[in-house]
Amino acid sequence: MASTFQELFTKTSWADAASAIRRTTGRDVERALDRSGTGGLEDFIALVSPAASGYLEPMAKLSHEITRRRFGDVVRLFAPMYLSNECNNICDYCGFSLTNDTPRKTLTPVEILAEAGALREQGFEHVLLVTGEHSRSVGCNYLADALRLLRPHFANLSMEVQPLCVKEYESLVAEGLHAVLVYQETYNPESYSFHHPKGRKRDMAWRLETPDRLGAAGIRKIGLGCLYGLTPDWRTDAFFSALHLDYLERRFWRSTFSMSFPRLRPHEGEARPEAFLSDSDLVQLICAFRIFDHELELSLSTRESPVFRDNAFRIGITTMSTGSSTEPGGYANADGEKNLEQFSISDERSPAEFSAMVSASGYEPVWKDWDFSYDCFSPDESSSSEPCSLQLAG
């Protein structure tokens, strides 16, 4: 097995993968469906191929059955909390990009607690902390302070921030960090270089190996994903996401994993999408990942329309954000000017409205799916009856 994903990545040809996807036949798709995805990456190639677009109904049916069998009729809810929009990178698709003429803001401790209060009033127990990539303004010390502030108020704390080193991740895990999302954006080297002309994020290898560092640090959950629209061949991008997931699950088997499916949305510094995923394309993508990996958490954000989201959890999505604000301070200052956001959302329903829709559909909205008391048992001690020392926050 490769020692890092970067090693495996460099040995895997984009052209060969794209060719294998194009060569897929209907019989290959039928075989993958018959095996319920147990054929691994070979089945994934079939299910994400153009040939599979004619099999959406049986794919959706199988994906629904697998999801209900593994996760039940539940939808986990979370909210992103944007701590800062300061960023040193130039990314032509992002509202936080350094070159955008956008007001910059990093929340103070008082403002972080105000955001926490606004989210707790709406019932949230799980928050995803989001920042731009600015090593001085929102470095590891800032993130650790934010975790210490928020841990008494939420059961589950996740992050989507700049890539860090192993020791930094270990220090944040000690502060209560549960999960880290690190989207590769695209696995195509040419597209990656084009869309990231400046900043630390330009180093594709550093970003590719971030999940390796997360696994080495003992993070409980690692989140992956592409930003679909950055690369013309979205199907091959999806294959490399699956390849990355397969590698990580084999090497860091104590961690759990999630996959997200963002499509390019309007933002400051508009970049024209190089691929347009239709709703049926996105359905195929979601079903392909569910059939490929029955244990995988599949997440969908408020980038998507209410109509699409109202049906997404029936075909495989298990975790969804709701009532989202994509600007620092956007919850406590909900009536303020929307000039700090990262991207425009599509589903603007309140958490209460969305939760009511989920319940009316016969599913249970889950606000709390983790508790810090579980942290008393490390993965290496899961078979022991002796609890570790519980560090109470506050």
C-alpha positions as CSV (number, residue, x, y, z in Angstrom):
1,M,0.0,0.0,0.0
2,A,1.2,3.5,-0.8
3,S,2.7,5.4,2.2
4,T,0.8,8.5,1.4
5,F,-2.1,9.4,-0.9
6,Q,0.3,11.6,-2.9
7,E,2.3,8.6,-3.8
8,L,-0.8,6.7,-5.0
9,F,-2.0,9.8,-6.8
10,T,1.1,10.2,-8.8
11,K,0.9,6.6,-10.0
12,T,-2.7,6.9,-11.1
13,S,-3.3,8.3,-14.6
14,W,-6.1,10.8,-15.0
15,A,-6.3,9.9,-18.8
16,D,-6.6,6.2,-18.0
17,A,-9.3,6.7,-15.4
18,A,-11.2,9.0,-17.8
19,S,-10.9,6.4,-20.6
20,A,-12.2,3.6,-18.3
21,I,-15.2,5.7,-17.4
22,R,-16.0,6.4,-21.0
23,R,-15.7,2.7,-22.0
24,T,-18.2,1.6,-19.4
25,T,-21.2,-0.3,-20.9
26,G,-24.7,-0.8,-19.7
27,R,-23.8,-4.4,-18.7
28,D,-21.0,-3.0,-16.5
29,V,-23.6,-0.8,-14.7
30,E,-26.0,-3.7,-14.3
31,R,-23.2,-5.9,-12.8
32,A,-22.3,-3.1,-10.3
33,L,-26.0,-2.8,-9.3
34,D,-26.3,-6.6,-8.9
35,R,-23.2,-6.5,-6.6
36,S,-24.6,-3.5,-4.6
37,G,-21.2,-1.9,-5.1
38,T,-19.1,-4.7,-3.5
39,G,-16.9,-4.6,-6.6
40,G,-15.1,-1.5,-5.2
41,L,-13.6,1.1,-7.5
42,E,-14.4,-1.0,-10.5
43,D,-18.1,-0.7,-9.6
44,F,-17.7,3.0,-8.8
45,I,-16.3,3.7,-12.3
46,A,-19.4,2.0,-13.8
47,L,-21.9,3.9,-11.6
48,V,-20.4,7.3,-12.3
49,S,-20.1,6.7,-16.0
50,P,-22.2,8.2,-18.8
51,A,-23.7,4.8,-19.4
52,A,-25.1,4.8,-15.8
53,S,-27.2,7.9,-16.6
54,G,-29.8,5.6,-18.1
55,Y,-30.0,3.7,-14.8
56,L,-30.9,6.5,-12.4
57,E,-34.1,4.8,-11.2
58,P,-32.6,1.5,-10.1
59,M,-29.6,3.4,-8.7
60,A,-31.8,5.6,-6.6
61,K,-33.8,2.7,-5.4
62,L,-30.7,0.8,-4.3
63,S,-29.2,3.8,-2.7
64,H,-32.3,4.5,-0.8
65,E,-32.5,0.9,0.5
66,I,-28.8,0.9,1.6
67,T,-29.2,4.3,3.4
68,R,-32.3,3.2,5.3
69,R,-30.7,-0.1,6.3
70,R,-27.5,1.6,7.5
71,F,-28.7,5.0,8.9
72,G,-32.5,4.6,9.3
73,D,-35.0,7.4,8.6
74,V,-32.9,10.2,10.1
75,V,-31.3,13.4,8.8
76,R,-28.5,14.9,10.8
77,L,-28.5,18.7,11.0
78,F,-25.7,21.2,11.4
79,A,-24.8,24.8,10.8
80,P,-21.6,26.4,9.5
81,M,-20.2,29.1,11.8
82,Y,-18.0,31.5,9.8
83,L,-15.3,32.8,12.1
84,S,-13.3,34.8,9.5
85,N,-13.2,35.7,5.8
86,E,-9.5,36.8,5.9
87,C,-7.5,34.8,3.3
88,N,-4.0,34.9,1.8
89,N,-5.0,32.7,-1.2
90,I,-6.2,33.7,-4.7
91,C,-8.9,31.3,-5.7
92,D,-10.9,32.6,-8.6
93,Y,-14.1,30.8,-7.5
94,C,-14.3,32.0,-3.9
95,G,-15.7,35.2,-2.3
96,F,-12.9,35.2,0.3
97,S,-10.1,35.3,-2.4
98,L,-7.4,37.8,-1.6
99,T,-8.0,39.9,-4.7
100,N,-11.7,40.5,-4.1
101,D,-12.6,44.0,-2.8
102,T,-14.5,42.6,0.1
103,P,-14.6,43.9,3.7
104,R,-12.6,41.5,6.0
105,K,-13.6,40.4,9.4
106,T,-12.4,38.0,12.0
107,L,-14.7,37.4,15.0
108,T,-13.6,38.3,18.5
109,P,-14.3,36.0,21.4
110,V,-17.4,38.1,22.3
111,E,-18.7,37.8,18.7
112,I,-18.0,34.1,18.6
113,L,-20.2,33.6,21.7
114,A,-22.9,35.8,20.2
115,E,-22.9,33.5,17.2
116,A,-23.1,30.5,19.5
117,G,-26.0,31.9,21.3
118,A,-27.9,32.6,18.1
119,L,-27.3,29.0,16.9
120,R,-28.2,27.4,20.2
121,E,-31.5,29.3,20.3
122,Q,-32.3,27.6,17.0
123,G,-31.6,24.2,18.4
124,F,-28.2,23.4,16.9
125,E,-25.8,21.0,18.7
126,H,-23.4,20.5,15.8
127,V,-21.5,23.5,14.3
128,L,-18.9,23.5,11.5
129,L,-16.3,26.3,12.1
130,V,-15.2,27.9,8.8
131,T,-12.4,30.4,8.1
132,G,-10.4,31.6,5.2
133,E,-6.8,30.6,5.0
134,H,-4.8,33.2,6.9
135,S,-2.0,31.8,9.1
136,R,-1.6,34.9,11.2
137,S,-5.3,36.0,11.8
138,V,-6.8,32.5,12.1
139,G,-3.8,30.2,12.9
140,C,-3.8,27.3,15.3
141,N,-3.9,29.4,18.5
142,Y,-7.0,31.3,17.3
143,L,-8.7,28.0,16.4
144,A,-7.9,26.4,19.7
145,D,-9.3,29.5,21.6
146,A,-12.5,29.2,19.5
147,L,-12.9,25.5,20.4
148,R,-12.4,26.3,24.1
149,L,-15.1,29.0,23.9
150,L,-17.6,26.8,22.1
151,R,-17.1,23.4,23.6
152,P,-19.4,24.1,26.6
153,H,-22.2,25.1,24.3
154,F,-22.2,22.4,21.5
155,A,-22.0,18.6,21.5
156,N,-20.1,18.4,18.2
157,L,-17.5,20.7,16.8
158,S,-16.1,20.4,13.3
159,M,-13.8,22.6,11.1
160,E,-13.2,23.6,7.6
161,V,-10.1,25.7,7.8
162,Q,-6.6,25.9,6.3
163,P,-4.5,22.7,6.2
164,L,-2.4,22.2,9.3
165,C,0.4,19.9,10.4
166,V,-0.1,16.8,12.5
167,K,0.9,18.4,15.8
168,E,-1.4,21.3,15.3
169,Y,-4.3,18.9,14.6
170,E,-3.4,16.9,17.7
171,S,-3.6,20.0,19.8
172,L,-7.1,20.8,18.4
173,V,-8.3,17.3,18.9
174,A,-7.3,17.8,22.6
175,E,-9.6,20.9,22.7
176,G,-12.6,18.9,21.5
177,L,-12.3,18.9,17.7
178,H,-14.4,16.1,16.3
179,A,-14.1,16.3,12.5
180,V,-12.2,18.2,9.8
181,L,-13.5,18.8,6.2
182,V,-10.8,19.5,3.6
183,Y,-12.1,19.7,0.1
184,Q,-9.5,19.1,-2.6
185,E,-11.6,21.3,-4.9
186,T,-10.3,19.3,-7.9
187,Y,-7.9,16.4,-8.4
188,N,-7.0,17.6,-11.9
189,P,-3.5,19.1,-11.7
190,E,-4.0,21.5,-14.6
191,S,-7.3,22.8,-13.3
192,Y,-6.1,23.0,-9.8
193,S,-3.1,25.2,-10.8
194,F,-5.3,27.4,-13.0
195,H,-7.8,28.1,-10.2
196,H,-5.2,28.6,-7.5
197,P,-2.6,31.0,-8.9
198,K,-1.3,32.3,-5.6
199,G,-1.0,31.5,-1.9
200,R,-0.3,28.3,0.2
201,K,-3.3,26.6,-1.4
202,R,-1.4,26.6,-4.7
203,D,0.7,23.7,-3.3
204,M,-1.5,20.8,-4.4
205,A,0.7,18.2,-2.8
206,W,0.4,19.9,0.7
207,R,-3.4,19.8,0.3
208,L,-3.6,16.3,-1.0
209,E,-1.8,14.9,2.0
210,T,-3.9,16.9,4.6
211,P,-6.2,13.9,5.2
212,D,-3.1,11.7,5.8
213,R,-2.1,14.2,8.5
214,L,-5.6,14.2,10.0
215,G,-5.5,10.4,10.2
216,A,-2.1,10.5,11.8
217,A,-3.5,13.0,14.4
218,G,-6.3,10.7,15.3
219,I,-9.2,12.8,14.1
220,R,-12.5,11.0,14.5
221,K,-14.0,12.1,11.1
222,I,-12.4,13.2,7.9
223,G,-14.5,15.0,5.3
224,L,-13.7,15.0,1.6
225,G,-15.2,16.5,-1.6
226,C,-14.7,18.3,-4.9
227,L,-16.1,21.6,-5.9
228,Y,-17.9,20.4,-9.0
229,G,-17.6,22.9,-11.8
230,L,-13.9,23.6,-11.6
231,T,-12.9,20.8,-14.0
232,P,-14.6,19.9,-17.3
233,D,-14.5,16.1,-16.6
234,W,-16.4,16.0,-13.3
235,R,-16.8,12.2,-13.5
236,T,-13.0,11.6,-13.4
237,D,-12.8,14.1,-10.5
238,A,-15.4,12.0,-8.7
239,F,-13.3,8.9,-9.3
240,F,-10.3,10.4,-7.7
241,S,-12.4,11.4,-4.7
242,A,-13.4,7.7,-4.4
243,L,-9.8,6.6,-4.8
244,H,-8.8,9.0,-2.0
245,L,-11.6,7.7,0.2
246,D,-10.7,4.1,-0.5
247,Y,-7.1,4.7,0.4
248,L,-7.9,6.6,3.6
249,E,-10.4,4.0,4.9
250,R,-7.8,1.3,4.4
251,R,-5.1,3.1,6.2
252,F,-6.9,5.1,8.9
253,W,-9.7,2.6,9.6
254,R,-10.3,4.1,13.1
255,S,-11.6,7.3,11.6
256,T,-15.0,7.7,9.9
257,F,-15.5,9.6,6.7
258,S,-17.9,12.0,5.0
259,M,-18.3,13.1,1.4
260,S,-19.8,16.4,0.2
261,F,-21.1,17.5,-3.2
262,P,-20.9,21.3,-3.6
263,R,-21.6,22.8,-7.0
264,L,-20.1,26.1,-8.0
265,R,-22.4,28.9,-6.8
266,P,-22.4,32.7,-7.4
267,H,-19.8,34.7,-5.4
268,E,-17.4,37.6,-5.6
269,G,-14.8,37.3,-8.3
270,E,-17.0,35.2,-10.6
271,A,-15.4,32.3,-12.4
272,R,-17.4,30.6,-15.1
273,P,-18.0,26.9,-14.3
274,E,-16.1,24.6,-16.6
275,A,-18.8,21.9,-16.1
276,F,-22.4,22.2,-15.3
277,L,-23.8,19.4,-13.3
278,S,-27.5,19.0,-13.8
279,D,-29.7,17.8,-11.0
280,S,-29.8,14.3,-12.6
281,D,-26.0,14.3,-12.7
282,L,-25.9,15.2,-9.0
283,V,-28.4,12.4,-8.2
284,Q,-26.1,9.9,-10.1
285,L,-23.1,11.2,-8.1
286,I,-24.8,10.8,-4.7
287,C,-26.1,7.3,-5.6
288,A,-22.8,6.2,-6.9
289,F,-21.0,7.1,-3.6
290,R,-23.7,5.5,-1.5
291,I,-23.6,2.2,-3.4
292,F,-19.8,2.3,-3.4
293,D,-19.6,2.9,0.4
294,H,-22.5,1.9,2.6
295,E,-20.9,3.4,5.8
296,L,-20.1,6.8,4.3
297,E,-21.7,10.0,5.6
298,L,-23.1,12.0,2.6
299,S,-23.5,15.7,3.2
300,L,-25.4,18.4,1.3
301,S,-25.3,22.1,2.0
302,T,-27.8,25.0,1.4
303,R,-26.0,25.7,-1.9
304,E,-28.7,23.4,-3.3
305,S,-32.4,24.4,-4.0
306,P,-35.2,23.6,-1.6
307,V,-36.8,21.2,-4.1
308,F,-33.6,19.2,-4.6
309,R,-32.8,19.1,-0.8
310,D,-36.4,18.0,0.0
311,N,-35.7,14.8,-1.9
312,A,-31.9,14.3,-1.3
313,F,-32.2,12.4,2.0
314,R,-34.4,9.9,0.3
315,I,-31.7,8.9,-2.1
316,G,-28.7,8.8,0.2
317,I,-27.9,12.1,1.9
318,T,-27.6,11.7,5.7
319,T,-26.3,15.1,6.8
320,M,-27.5,18.6,5.9
321,S,-26.8,22.1,6.8
322,T,-29.8,24.4,7.3
323,G,-30.5,28.1,8.0
324,S,-26.9,28.8,6.9
325,S,-25.0,32.1,6.8
326,T,-21.7,32.2,4.9
327,E,-20.4,35.4,6.5
328,P,-18.7,36.0,9.8
329,G,-21.2,37.2,12.4
330,G,-24.1,36.4,10.1
331,Y,-26.3,34.7,12.8
332,A,-26.1,37.3,15.6
333,N,-26.3,40.1,13.0
334,A,-28.8,38.5,10.7
335,D,-30.3,41.8,9.5
336,G,-26.9,43.3,8.6
337,E,-25.5,44.0,5.2
338,K,-24.6,40.8,3.3
339,N,-21.2,41.9,2.0
340,L,-18.9,39.4,3.7
341,E,-20.3,36.1,2.4
342,Q,-18.3,33.4,0.8
343,F,-21.0,32.3,-1.7
344,S,-24.8,32.7,-2.2
345,I,-27.0,30.1,-0.7
346,S,-30.1,28.7,-2.4
347,D,-32.2,27.2,0.4
348,E,-33.1,30.1,2.6
349,R,-35.5,28.3,4.9
350,S,-35.1,28.6,8.6
351,P,-34.0,25.6,10.7
352,A,-37.5,25.3,12.1
353,E,-39.0,25.3,8.6
354,F,-36.5,22.7,7.3
355,S,-36.9,20.5,10.3
356,A,-40.7,20.6,9.9
357,M,-40.3,19.5,6.3
358,V,-38.1,16.6,7.3
359,S,-40.6,15.4,10.0
360,A,-43.5,15.7,7.6
361,S,-41.6,13.5,5.2
362,G,-41.5,10.7,7.8
363,Y,-37.9,11.3,8.8
364,E,-36.5,12.3,12.1
365,P,-34.3,15.5,12.2
366,V,-31.3,14.8,14.5
367,W,-29.8,17.8,16.2
368,K,-27.3,15.9,18.3
369,D,-25.3,12.9,17.0
370,W,-22.3,13.0,19.3
371,D,-21.4,13.8,22.9
372,F,-18.1,14.8,24.4
373,S,-18.5,12.1,27.0
374,Y,-17.8,9.6,24.2
375,D,-14.3,11.1,24.1
376,C,-13.5,9.3,27.3
377,F,-12.6,6.3,25.2
378,S,-9.9,6.6,22.7
379,P,-9.9,4.3,19.6
380,D,-7.1,2.3,21.0
381,E,-9.0,1.8,24.3
382,S,-12.4,0.9,22.9
383,S,-12.3,-2.6,24.3
384,S,-11.3,-1.4,27.8
385,S,-13.9,-1.0,30.6
386,E,-11.7,1.7,32.2
387,P,-12.7,5.3,31.3
388,C,-10.0,7.9,30.7
389,S,-9.8,11.1,32.6
390,L,-12.7,13.4,31.6
391,Q,-11.6,17.0,31.0
392,L,-14.6,19.2,31.7
393,A,-14.9,22.4,29.7
394,G,-15.4,25.7,31.3
